[in-house]
Amino acid sequence: MNTRQICLTLTLLGSVLPTALFAAENISPAAAAVPVSPGKPAGAVSEVAKPAGKPKPKFQYKSEGIEVPAATADEPKVKAFGPDTIRAARKYLDDGAHNWVREKSCIACHSTGTYMVDRPVLTPLLGKPSEEVLADFIDNIPKSEAKSDISTISSVWRSSGLASWDKHVTGKLSEHTAVSLQRTMTRLEPEGFFKTYKEVEIPYITTHFQLTVQAARAVVAAPGWLANLKDADTLERVARMKKFLREHEPVNDYELALKLQLAALMPELVPPPQRNAATAMLWRLQQPDGGWSTRRMSPVMKWHEAVDAETIAMLAAEPDAASPASDAYMTAFAIVLLRESGVPTSDPRIQEGVTWLKQNQRVSGRWWMKSLYRDTYHYITYISTVQALRALALCGEVPKLTDS
């Protein structure tokens, strides 16, 4: 019987929003820092503040045999992107995921979650992902109907990771993935969405819509699961989820971008005008240097139902808050979305984004990105690295490693 509590210790992978976006919400940075009671409608400020002034860690990931130095902005960039730097990125991903399963008792979307969901996609190029991480996900499935999932987010990411493994590694649906998906669907809210965590943690804990799109990835990836589904209750839940996804109106540009991701999964849920609007938005937000910025994807108060005062202050205090710079996560994610939507690799704008990514990898193999949720572990660096490899692979820039 699995007694481990899935703790969901996710760090805000974040980024800042321009001061102009505060103005768009009729909220000054100073006024935004005044806390109000939690549980308010979208855009409310939570009174829950995070501890400040903690010493910065020397390592991002550390356990026996694994020492990944802290992620920092001043880490040197690679002299030339190529097979050796790809190997370094692969090792970084493996080390981070192995550290998490050995030292923690939860599935974290910023480490093991993104590893299991996106690393299997790269199997033909990077080799098979870690069986140790797979075993940890299987161990996190409730062992009986009476034992429910503690966290909806953990459940969704677990099922999405297991489904991705089945699709890209074994090519067939496993019994544990089928069980996990069934348990996950029981977490669906009456309105048809999966309820996200109480605090914003950009980019993977934002809105209910974001988490529900992640659940759709699980449903679509699991080989044959949906096509052979017979259980009436689960079928009804899937239909309710689809209805929510089809009818939901994006609250920010990030959700509009997620509509493009949804269109690649369930094209019948996203009409062509909405796809075209999402594509046009991404092109419009591409920066002169070829990259994209996560901080430009939403007014700060629309990232989540409640945003705490400390996070708001951090977002407003960034030196480039008025004109956020390109970052690794959104640059990579935009390329993934555009390529999966049929934009050819030869498009000059795609090539500009590819160049940005190739020029910004660090010598550790990572793609650095700062989190302003906590200026500590910067786990968005891990997410950015996975997305960068996916984007570059979709553009033919990741060769098959000879040692894979």
C-alpha positions as a printed Julia matrix, in Angstrom:
404×3 Matrix{Float64}:
   0.0    0.0     0.0
   1.42   3.37   -1.0
   1.59   5.64    2.02
   3.77   8.32    0.51
   2.22  11.74    0.48
   2.58  13.36   -2.9
   3.71  16.7    -1.68
   3.92  18.92   -4.77
   6.77  21.17   -3.72
   6.81  23.18   -6.91
   8.93  26.28   -7.13
   7.71  29.31   -9.06
   9.51  29.06  -12.27
   8.91  32.4   -12.99
   9.48  35.5   -14.66
   8.49  39.05  -14.35
   5.72  41.01  -15.99
   6.31  44.48  -17.33
   5.25  47.48  -15.3
   3.02  48.43  -18.2
   1.0   45.3   -17.56
   0.3   46.42  -14.02
  -1.06  49.62  -15.49
  -3.23  47.62  -17.87
  -4.84  46.08  -14.81
  -5.28  49.51  -13.18
  -2.96  48.36  -10.41
   0.23  50.17   -9.48
   3.12  48.01   -8.27
   2.92  49.71   -4.88
  -0.81  49.2    -4.54
  -0.53  45.65   -5.76
   1.72  44.83   -2.82
  -1.13  45.39   -0.34
  -2.46  41.93    0.58
  -6.12  41.05    0.69
  -7.89  37.92    1.83
  -7.42  34.73   -0.19
 -10.29  33.15   -2.06
 -11.08  36.25   -4.07
 -12.0   36.06   -7.76
  -9.37  36.03  -10.52
  -6.83  38.75   -9.93
  -7.13  38.76   -6.16
  -4.02  39.12   -4.04
  -3.36  36.38   -1.52
  -2.28  37.38    1.96
   0.02  34.35    2.14
   3.61  35.57    1.91
   6.63  33.41    1.26
   9.66  33.41    3.52
  12.36  35.82    2.43
  16.04  36.15    3.08
  16.96  32.46    2.91
  20.55  31.71    1.94
  21.01  30.71   -1.66
  21.84  27.04   -2.18
  25.18  25.92   -3.58
  23.51  23.15   -5.56
  20.36  22.97   -7.62
  20.28  19.18   -7.25
  22.42  17.18   -4.83
  22.38  13.57   -3.65
  24.9   10.75   -3.55
  26.84  10.82   -6.79
  24.96  13.89   -8.05
  26.09  17.46   -7.59
  24.48  19.96   -9.96
  25.71  23.48   -9.11
  23.18  26.22   -8.47
  21.73  27.75  -11.62
  22.99  31.3   -12.07
  22.8   34.01  -14.7
  26.58  34.33  -14.89
  27.25  30.72  -15.89
  29.25  30.85  -19.16
  27.53  30.05  -22.42
  28.74  27.25  -24.67
  31.26  28.18  -27.33
  29.45  26.07  -29.92
  26.2   24.09  -29.75
  26.62  20.46  -30.81
  26.62  16.78  -29.76
  28.75  17.35  -26.66
  26.51  20.12  -25.36
  23.46  17.93  -26.05
  25.06  15.17  -23.98
  25.6   17.69  -21.19
  21.93  18.65  -21.35
  20.87  15.0   -21.24
  23.03  14.37  -18.18
  21.61  17.46  -16.49
  18.06  16.2   -17.03
  18.92  12.71  -15.76
  20.72  14.06  -12.7
  17.87  16.39  -11.77
  15.22  13.7   -12.1
  17.29  11.1   -10.21
  17.98  13.55   -7.4
  14.29  14.27   -7.05
  13.13  10.65   -6.84
  15.9    9.82   -4.36
  15.57  12.82   -2.08
  11.9   13.85   -2.31
   8.56  12.13   -1.83
   6.55  13.88   -4.5
   6.06  14.28   -8.21
   7.2   17.78   -9.14
   6.19  19.21  -12.49
   9.38  21.28  -12.57
  11.66  18.22  -12.42
  10.34  14.66  -12.58
   7.05  15.8   -14.13
   8.58  17.52  -17.12
  11.19  14.74  -17.38
   8.55  12.03  -17.74
   6.25  14.02  -20.0
   8.8   15.4   -22.47
  12.0   13.34  -22.17
  10.4   10.18  -23.69
   9.58  12.2   -26.83
  13.34  12.52  -27.38
  14.02   8.78  -27.06
  14.97   8.28  -30.75
  17.67  10.96  -30.4
  18.83  10.78  -26.78
  18.15   7.14  -25.94
  15.78   5.61  -23.43
  14.79   7.68  -20.37
  15.39   6.52  -16.81
  13.63   3.38  -15.57
  14.2    4.66  -12.05
  12.0    7.68  -12.65
   9.37   5.48  -14.31
   9.31   3.21  -11.24
   8.8    6.23   -8.99
   5.76   7.32  -11.01
   4.27   3.84  -10.9
   4.83   3.73   -7.14
   2.85   6.96   -6.81
  -0.36   5.43   -8.2
  -2.9    4.82   -5.4
  -2.97   1.09   -4.82
  -6.72   0.82   -4.29
  -9.95   2.66   -5.04
 -10.2    3.52   -1.36
  -6.85   5.32   -1.49
  -7.34   8.51   -3.47
  -4.79  10.89   -4.91
  -3.8   13.62   -2.48
  -3.04  16.2    -5.17
  -4.84  16.8    -8.44
  -1.74  18.33   -9.98
   0.4   15.34   -9.02
  -2.2   12.98  -10.45
  -2.4   14.8   -13.78
   1.38  14.98  -14.21
   1.79  11.34  -13.17
  -0.7   10.16  -15.78
   0.73  12.43  -18.44
   4.24  11.13  -17.77
   3.21   7.48  -17.79
   1.2    7.97  -20.98
   4.15   9.66  -22.68
   6.41   6.75  -21.71
   3.94   4.27  -23.18
   3.63   6.22  -26.42
   7.28   7.02  -27.06
   9.21   4.23  -25.32
   7.2    0.99  -25.38
   4.55   1.86  -27.98
   1.77   0.16  -26.05
  -0.58   0.96  -23.18
   0.48  -0.43  -19.82
  -1.9   -1.51  -17.1
  -0.44   0.99  -14.64
  -1.03   3.88  -17.06
  -4.65   2.81  -17.58
  -5.19   2.68  -13.82
  -3.49   6.04  -13.32
  -5.65   7.72  -15.98
  -8.82   6.33  -14.46
  -7.81   7.65  -11.03
  -6.89  11.01  -12.49
 -10.26  11.41  -14.21
 -11.99  11.02  -10.85
 -10.34  14.34   -9.87
 -12.27  16.26  -12.55
 -14.4   19.08  -11.17
 -18.13  19.22  -12.02
 -17.43  22.14  -14.37
 -15.08  19.98  -16.44
 -11.67  21.28  -15.37
  -8.88  20.03  -13.12
  -8.35  22.34  -10.18
  -4.88  23.76   -9.9
  -2.78  24.66   -6.88
  -3.6   27.64   -4.66
  -0.46  29.62   -5.52
   0.8   30.64   -8.92
   4.02  28.95  -10.06
   4.72  30.06  -13.62
   4.65  28.38  -16.12
   3.24  25.03  -14.97
   0.91  26.09  -12.15
  -1.16  28.93  -13.47
  -4.83  28.39  -14.31
  -7.29  25.51  -14.24
  -7.24  25.61  -18.04
  -3.48  25.04  -18.13
  -3.76  21.95  -15.93
  -6.69  20.61  -17.94
  -4.7   20.91  -21.18
  -1.99  18.87  -19.44
  -4.61  16.24  -18.65
  -5.64  16.23  -22.3
  -2.03  15.45  -23.19
  -2.26  12.35  -21.0
  -5.56  11.21  -22.51
  -4.31  11.62  -26.08
  -0.83  10.16  -25.54
  -1.89   6.89  -23.87
  -1.91   4.38  -26.76
  -5.46   3.19  -27.41
  -6.78   4.24  -23.99
  -9.43   6.64  -25.2
 -10.4    4.64  -28.28
 -11.04   1.52  -26.18
 -12.59   3.22  -23.16
 -15.8    1.48  -22.09
 -16.44   2.73  -18.57
 -19.5    5.0   -18.77
 -18.47   7.22  -15.86
 -14.99   7.87  -17.24
 -16.39   8.47  -20.74
 -18.74  11.08  -19.3
 -15.85  12.76  -17.52
 -13.78  12.88  -20.69
 -16.71  14.43  -22.54
 -17.12  17.02  -19.78
 -13.41  17.84  -19.94
 -13.61  18.29  -23.7
 -16.6   20.61  -23.35
 -14.69  22.8   -20.9
 -11.62  22.9   -23.13
 -13.7   23.77  -26.21
 -15.72  26.52  -24.56
 -13.07  28.14  -22.36
 -12.12  31.65  -23.43
  -8.43  32.45  -22.83
  -7.79  34.96  -20.02
  -4.32  35.88  -21.29
  -1.95  35.25  -24.18
  -0.42  32.27  -22.41
  -3.78  30.51  -22.38
  -4.24  31.46  -26.04
  -0.89  29.79  -26.73
  -2.14  26.73  -24.87
  -5.12  26.66  -27.23
  -2.57  26.08  -29.96
  -1.15  23.18  -27.96
  -4.68  21.83  -27.51
  -5.28  22.08  -31.26
  -2.35  19.72  -31.84
  -3.88  17.25  -29.37
  -7.61  17.52  -30.08
  -8.02  19.6   -33.25
 -11.8   19.36  -33.12
 -11.83  21.48  -29.94
 -10.1   24.55  -31.41
 -11.69  26.27  -34.43
  -9.4   27.66  -37.16
  -9.99  31.33  -36.24
  -8.72  30.67  -32.71
  -5.69  28.78  -34.02
  -4.94  31.64  -36.39
  -5.27  34.16  -33.56
  -2.86  32.18  -31.4
  -0.31  31.9   -34.19
  -0.56  35.61  -35.0
  -0.12  36.44  -31.3
   3.09  34.42  -31.07
   4.55  36.08  -34.15
   3.58  39.48  -32.79
   5.34  38.82  -29.49
   8.58  37.56  -31.02
  11.36  39.95  -30.04
  14.0   41.56  -32.29
  16.64  39.11  -31.01
  14.52  36.17  -32.21
  13.33  35.04  -28.77
  10.12  35.24  -26.78
   9.48  36.35  -23.19
   7.28  34.52  -20.69
   6.79  37.79  -18.85
   4.98  39.27  -21.84
   2.38  36.5   -21.94
   0.03  37.83  -19.26
  -0.82  40.77  -17.03
   0.43  39.81  -13.6
  -3.01  39.58  -12.03
  -4.27  37.18  -14.71
  -1.68  34.48  -14.21
  -3.74  32.91  -11.45
  -6.86  33.25   -9.32
  -4.79  34.77   -6.52
  -1.31  36.23   -6.6
   0.48  36.87   -3.31
   1.9   40.28   -2.47
   5.54  39.18   -2.36
   5.39  37.67   -5.82
   3.81  40.84   -7.17
   6.56  42.95   -5.64
   9.22  40.67   -7.11
   7.68  40.89  -10.55
   7.51  44.66  -10.41
  11.08  45.08   -9.11
  12.94  43.44  -12.0
  15.29  45.89  -13.74
  13.71  45.11  -17.13
  10.13  44.97  -15.89
   9.03  47.63  -18.38
  10.51  45.72  -21.32
  11.15  42.06  -20.46
  13.94  40.27  -22.26
  13.65  37.02  -24.17
  13.95  33.86  -22.07
  14.68  30.21  -22.74
  11.31  28.75  -21.74
   9.02  30.86  -23.88
  11.42  30.9   -26.81
  11.5   27.11  -26.83
   7.78  26.67  -26.12
   6.8   29.11  -28.89
   8.92  27.17  -31.38
   7.37  23.86  -30.24
   3.85  25.26  -30.65
   4.54  26.79  -34.05
   6.28  23.68  -35.39
   3.5   21.39  -34.13
   1.06  23.73  -35.88
   2.74  23.15  -39.21
   5.08  26.14  -39.49
   8.11  24.87  -41.45
  11.6   24.85  -39.99
  12.72  26.96  -42.93
  10.59  29.92  -41.81
  13.12  32.71  -41.09
  11.35  33.57  -37.84
  11.71  29.99  -36.61
  15.37  30.08  -37.56
  15.85  33.27  -35.54
  14.41  31.49  -32.48
  16.63  28.46  -33.1
  19.68  30.71  -33.27
  18.69  32.34  -29.98
  18.48  28.93  -28.28
  21.76  27.67  -29.7
  23.54  30.81  -28.55
  22.15  30.72  -25.02
  22.92  27.21  -23.78
  25.24  27.16  -20.74
  28.33  25.0   -20.27
  26.51  22.76  -17.76
  24.09  21.83  -20.55
  21.29  23.94  -19.08
  19.34  26.81  -20.53
  19.32  29.4   -17.73
  16.15  31.19  -16.71
  15.52  33.14  -13.55
  12.62  32.43  -11.23
  11.2   35.37   -9.32
   8.95  33.22   -7.22
  11.96  32.37   -5.11
  15.46  33.5    -5.92
  16.84  30.13   -4.91
  16.72  26.98   -7.04
  15.44  28.39  -10.35
  13.8   25.15  -11.39
  12.42  26.84  -14.49
  15.95  26.29  -15.79
  15.17  22.58  -15.82
  11.87  23.11  -17.63
  13.57  25.43  -20.11
  16.22  22.82  -20.88
  13.64  20.17  -21.68
  11.67  22.56  -23.88
  14.8   23.79  -25.64
  15.78  20.24  -26.59
  12.24  19.57  -27.84
  12.23  22.76  -29.91
  15.65  22.09  -31.41
  14.72  18.47  -32.14
  11.61  19.61  -34.01
  13.87  21.8   -36.12
  16.34  19.04  -36.95
  19.08  20.49  -34.74
  19.52  17.51  -32.39
  21.41  14.62  -33.99
  21.03  11.06  -32.76
  23.68  10.56  -30.09
  25.95   7.64  -30.87
  25.98   6.53  -27.22
  22.17   6.59  -26.87
